[in-house]
Amino acid sequence: MSDVILQTRGLTKHYGGVHALEGADFTLMKGEHVAIMGDNGAGKSTFVRQITGVEQPTRGEIHFDGARVAFKGPLDAREAGIEAVFQTLALADHLDVPDNLFLGRERTKWNWLGPFRRLDYRAMHADTIAALEKTGVKIPSIRNTIQNMSGGQRQCVAIARTATFHSKLTIMDEPTAALGVQETAQVENIIRTLKSQGEPLILISHNMRQVMDLCDRIVVFRRGRICANLRAADVTGEEVVAYITGALTQPKYAVDGVL
Amino acid sequence: MTGATLGTGGLKYDHAKRHRPPELNVFLALILIVAVFEVLGQILPYMNGQSFLFDTQGRFDSIFNEARLKIIILQVAIVGIIALGVTQVILTGGIDLSSGSIVGATAMIAMSFAQVAEVNGSPNTRAVFFEQGWVDLPVLVPVVIGLICGLVAGLINGLLVAYTRIPPFIATLGMMVTARGVAKWWTMGQPVSFPTDSYAAIGAGMTPVYIFAVLAALFYLVMRHTVYGKHTYAIGSNMDAARMSGINVQRHLTLVYTIAGALAAIAAIVLSSKNLTAQAGMGVMYELDAIAMAVIGGISLQGGRGSIIGTALGALIFGVILSGFTYLRLDAYYQEMAKGAIIVGAVVLDQWRQRRAAQRS
């Protein structure tokens, strides 16, 4: 049980009459990389919004790092150690890399000055370099502002933020959807680095090759329910597609009258 | 620190080459404008070769026309103090239209606590609080009361913007009209005059310039080196990101508008002291001059971009243009027209530069 980092039981979210997520039982082991796949509207993003505290579930339990949790907001989840890289990157365009990594949790001196306490740029720069080296992110200059960076570099900064704060779980929502070939490769390398360091990861992606390459397990969502839990080594891409489209359902997830 | 050591993955990067500070452009514009006036003075026949910048008649010890330089700085120092606060508001992506009216109301109220008991040997019965005996008060009283006025007005602005989610334009427009009403109501439109010597000393001579310089240096450090400054830029740059990062955006916005109100109050105290009188119409249009200084100095109206140095340079450009028109003996009408054109020009230039930067990346 202590090897489990995240577990949900019967996680359910209704928006009015819409059952966006229904009875999701999901388990993630420490050091494991799991992909979440599914068609648009299958409930992937809804699931992520529940476990990152952006929304509160209608029913069900979330257990994180050995304790039951009920996040009131994304900050709660972040403090508990869940770092999410969202599709909208949540970076401040006019600030540079250390400013963005430490936004809202700056290293400071002279703390008796309250809101006017002094920023410790030296410490933040050193920590930023260390975090980027650790994740293998290549940035020509951390003093460059985000607006002057390519999409891939921005994505890397957003991902490096998770490494800076020794998060216990990283969640990436389609991190390469808007990137070119080379930039995608860079992001995938970072994900491999996280894997080698034993950092658990939930990856939402539509890219079958990427998922097969990077993840241990694939959980497929369909119409708000989990319909398959597959070991990436045991299945082919065609089979996964069959689960996504509804041609196949694993017996234990079959629900009468719904699918 | 050099740029090369601040990269990772062995990539080379020349920081100085890629990053010409935008303030440098503003500084170059300042020099260009001075040069244009200097050349016009030499060319135009009716100027008889008078110099704009230099001392050609041997009136001063230095080679510069010190009298003109002093006037240039002095006439923008007071609005410059307001512009320091307006800059912070604009950096959050907001706007403050109320600063001129806050100057009016604060000047009236502060001045009424700074009046003398006797004028030319006879009792100053027209003092606002003569009957209560609140005359010849120590200088600290009007200064503190003035600051409180500015803080309260700014706090109301901030609370409205942060918690009711009405646009800053509307919130501060309301304060602009209300504060002007307070300024007129305070003495039923009568001017307030005859301050104590100690109050009159605040704005005497070049003191406004020193006050502006100290405040500009202080807020340069605050914006560059404190959490307050960083969060101000972050909110203006991407409010959602700031919120997601755990910054209390509402509390921070309230603080920014409150500080802007306090700076307007300081300007009011200095102005009423310098003029030795306060009138209900004081500070009309100052809010727009302050915004203009910020915009000329490269503060982006979209928020998140610009610096206090930019605003200080913007204030100097403003002063040079006003002085330059006087120097060329052009009517004040032309001054106003040119001011308007320069404000619009600065914003157009800024947008054009931003679009070009976006295309490059």
Chai-1 contact restraints between the chains, C-beta under 6 A:
chainA,res_idxA,chainB,res_idxB,connection_type,confidence,min_distance_angstrom,max_distance_angstrom,comment,restraint_id
A,P74,B,M244,contact,1.0,0.0,6.0,A-B,restraint_1
A,L75,B,G246,contact,1.0,0.0,6.0,A-B,restraint_2
A,A90,B,A241,contact,1.0,0.0,6.0,A-B,restraint_3
A,A90,B,M244,contact,1.0,0.0,6.0,A-B,restraint_4
A,L91,B,A241,contact,1.0,0.0,6.0,A-B,restraint_5
A,A92,B,A234,contact,1.0,0.0,6.0,A-B,restraint_6
A,A92,B,S237,contact,1.0,0.0,6.0,A-B,restraint_7
A,A92,B,N238,contact,1.0,0.0,6.0,A-B,restraint_8
A,A92,B,A241,contact,1.0,0.0,6.0,A-B,restraint_9
A,D93,B,S237,contact,1.0,0.0,6.0,A-B,restraint_10
A,H94,B,S237,contact,1.0,0.0,6.0,A-B,restraint_11
A,H94,B,G304,contact,1.0,0.0,6.0,A-B,restraint_12
A,H94,B,R305,contact,1.0,0.0,6.0,A-B,restraint_13
A,L103,B,A234,contact,1.0,0.0,6.0,A-B,restraint_14
A,L103,B,S245,contact,1.0,0.0,6.0,A-B,restraint_15
A,G104,B,S245,contact,1.0,0.0,6.0,A-B,restraint_16
A,G104,B,G246,contact,1.0,0.0,6.0,A-B,restraint_17
A,G104,B,I247,contact,1.0,0.0,6.0,A-B,restraint_18
A,E106,B,V227,contact,1.0,0.0,6.0,A-B,restraint_19
A,P115,B,Y228,contact,1.0,0.0,6.0,A-B,restraint_20
A,F116,B,T226,contact,1.0,0.0,6.0,A-B,restraint_21
A,F116,B,Y228,contact,1.0,0.0,6.0,A-B,restraint_22
A,R117,B,V227,contact,1.0,0.0,6.0,A-B,restraint_23
A,R118,B,H225,contact,1.0,0.0,6.0,A-B,restraint_24
A,R118,B,T226,contact,1.0,0.0,6.0,A-B,restraint_25
A,L119,B,H225,contact,1.0,0.0,6.0,A-B,restraint_26
A,L132,B,T8,contact,1.0,0.0,6.0,A-B,restraint_27
A,E133,B,T8,contact,1.0,0.0,6.0,A-B,restraint_28
A,K138,B,G9,contact,1.0,0.0,6.0,A-B,restraint_29
A,K138,B,L11,contact,1.0,0.0,6.0,A-B,restraint_30
A,I139,B,T8,contact,1.0,0.0,6.0,A-B,restraint_31
A,P140,B,G7,contact,1.0,0.0,6.0,A-B,restraint_32
A,P140,B,L11,contact,1.0,0.0,6.0,A-B,restraint_33
A,P140,B,Y13,contact,1.0,0.0,6.0,A-B,restraint_34
A,S141,B,G3,contact,1.0,0.0,6.0,A-B,restraint_35
A,S141,B,L6,contact,1.0,0.0,6.0,A-B,restraint_36
A,S141,B,G7,contact,1.0,0.0,6.0,A-B,restraint_37
A,S141,B,Y13,contact,1.0,0.0,6.0,A-B,restraint_38
A,S141,B,H15,contact,1.0,0.0,6.0,A-B,restraint_39
A,I142,B,L6,contact,1.0,0.0,6.0,A-B,restraint_40
A,R143,B,L6,contact,1.0,0.0,6.0,A-B,restraint_41
A,N148,B,S361,contact,1.0,0.0,6.0,A-B,restraint_42
